[in-house]
Amino acid sequence: MNILVVDDERLIVKGIKGSLEVQGYKVYAAYTGSEALDIINNEKIDFIILDLMLPDIDGMMLCKKIREKYDTPILMLTAKAGDYDKILGFELGADDYMTKPFNVLELLARIKAISRRYEAKKNVSNLEFDHLVINYEERKVYVRGREVKLTQKEFDMLYLMAKSPGRVFTREEIYNYIWKEDAVDVRTIDVHIKNLREKIEEDIKKPKYIMTKWGVGYYFNKG
């Protein structure tokens, strides 16, 4: 497994790197957010250990940027023990959280536990319905074997409904799940649904997958 350690404290990086390499992991090191993004975009990274405080970009924002493109597990490190930071980290996509100083054995245990959960999720992440395939790991959608390009929000909305076929989601629920905030203008959901149908349905006037429950919201039909 390839692990990226992102921290501007070189001694900490050196210590973590040495401990992980003894366990057989290949370790990449980045001391700024920019270095981290460069490595993530050019190397196959399976796990990220990310410090909250970086010289060029806040660790929270870096976590958010990573989540816009990748589903790689992220363990955040911080000198802060406040609940607010912990909650915000999870909301932005972090998988776990450790406060400095920490025990290396606990770090190794966290890495293994998060990796097991991630692998288990991957095994059930691909959804297939007739001519539609949704690959959650790669965040790709295929219709009749042809990849269909979706925006981040379109993909998240499709996956949200497809993993619970038949369940009706109100516009407010979809907005809360995807935008992770109270609904401001739920009409934006209708626009995204229209765009999704144009991309995955053979006939948008007679949709096969994304159905409307009049007066309530939308649901996914297995087809």
N, C-alpha and C positions, 0 to 999 in steps of 0.2 A: 504494500500500500504506500502511495506517495502522499506525504504530509507536508503542508506548507505552514511554517511558523512565522507569524507577522508580529513583530515587536521591535521598538526602537532601542530597547535595552539589550545591548549585544551580549552581555554576560548571561542574561536569562535565556536568550536564543541559543547560546552556546551550550548551556546546561540542558535545555530541553532537547536540542538536536542530538547531543551525545547520548542521552538516556534513551531516546527513540531509536537511534541507529543500533544500539546494543540489542534492541528487541527485533531487529531486522527490517525496520522501516527505512524507506528512502526519504530524506528530509531536505526540503528547500527552505531557504531563509530569505525573508524580506524585512527591511527596516523602515519602510515607508509604505503608505497605501498605494502609491504609484507603482512601486516595485512589485507589490503583491498582485495588482491587477495585470501587470505585464506577464508575470509568471503564470497566473491562472489562465490567461488567454492563450498562452503558448505551450503549456505543459499539461499533462494529464494529472490533475490533482484530485486525490480521493478524500482528503480531510484537511480542514483548515483550523489552525489555532490562532485566534485573532485577538490582539490586545485592544483595549478600549481607547487608550490614549496614544495617538500617533502624531508625528510632527507636521504632516501635510494634510491629512484628512481624518476626521473623527471616525473612530472604529465603528460606531453605529451607522454612519453614512456609508462606510465601506461595505459593511454587512448588507445594507440595502442595495447597493450597486451590484454586489455579487449575486444576490437573490433575483435580480432582474434578468439574469442570464443562466445562472447555474443553481442546481439543487444540492450542491456539495455540502456535507455536514459541516457545521461551524460550531466550535467551542470558543466562547469568548472569555478573555482574561481581563481582570480589572483590579485596581487597588481600592475601588469603591465597593462598599457592601450594601449600599442603599437599595431598597426594594424597587424604587422607581427605575433605576438603571437596569435592574434585572428584568423587570416587566417590559421595558422598552426594547431591550435586546431580543426578547422572545418575539415581540410583535414584529420586529424587523426581520425575523427569520433565523435567529440563533437557535441551535439545538440544545445547548447547555451552557452553563455559566460557572466559572470558578474565580474565587477571590484570591489575590496574592497576599501573602506567600502561600504556596500550596505544596502538598506532598507529591513527589513524582510518581509514587505508586498509585495514588488516587487519580492523577492525570492519566496514567496508562489504563486504569480501570474504566474511567469515563470514556476514553477513546474507543475501547473495545465495546462498551455498552452501546454507545451511540452508533457505532458501525454495525452492530448486530441489528439494531432497530431499523437502520437505513436499508440494510440488505433485505430485511423482512418486508419493508415497504416496497422495495423495488420489485420483489417477486409477485406482488399483487397490483403493481402500478399500471400495467398495460391493460387497457380495456378494448375489447373487440366486439363490434356489433355489425353483423352482416358485412357491408362494404366499408365500414368506418372503423379505423384503428386509432386509438389515442395512446401515445407513448409518453407516460408521465416523466420518466427518467430523462429522456432527451427533449421533452416538451415539444413533441412533433405530432402532427395529425395527418393521417393518410386516408384518402377517399379513393376506393378502387385501385389501391396501390400507388396512387400519385400523392406526393406530399402537398398539403395545403398550408399556406403561410397564414398564421394567426398572430394577432398582437398578444402581448402578455395578458391583458385583461380578457380578451376573447378566449384564450386557452384556459385561463383559470375558471371562467364562467362555464365553459363546456365541461371541464373535468368535474367541477362541483356538482353539476346536474347528472352527468353520466355515471358517476360512482354511486348514485342513489336513484336508479331508474324508477319512474313512477311517482316519486315524491314531488309535490308541488312547492316551488319556492316563490314567495312573494317578491316583488321588486325590492322591498326594503331589506329582506333577508339576503338577497343576492348582493346588494350594495354593501351591507354590513360585512359579509364574508369576504368579498373581493377587495373593497376599498378599505376595509377594517376601520370604519368610522360610521357614525350615524348618517342615514341617508339625507342628502341635501337636495338633489334633484333626481328622482327615480326615473325620469324620462330618459336619462342616459342609458338605462338598462335596455329600454326598447330599441335604441339605436344600435347597441352592441348585439342584441338578439337578431336584428335585421341583417347586420353585417355577417354574423355567424351563419345564418341560413343561406345567404348568398354564396358562402364559401363551401358549405358541406352538404347542402340539400340539392337534389337533382331538380326539384320543382319547388321554388319558394312559396308558391301559392298552395301547394299541397305538401307541407313539410312532413318528413318521415321520422325525424329524430327530435327536433326541438318543437315541443307542442305548447300551445297556449291554453291555459285554464281561465276562461273569460271571467273577469272580475276579481281574479285571485293573483295569478302570476304565470310562471312557466315551469315545464317539467320535461324530462328527457324520456323518450319512448325507445324501447329496445329495437323497435323496427320489426 
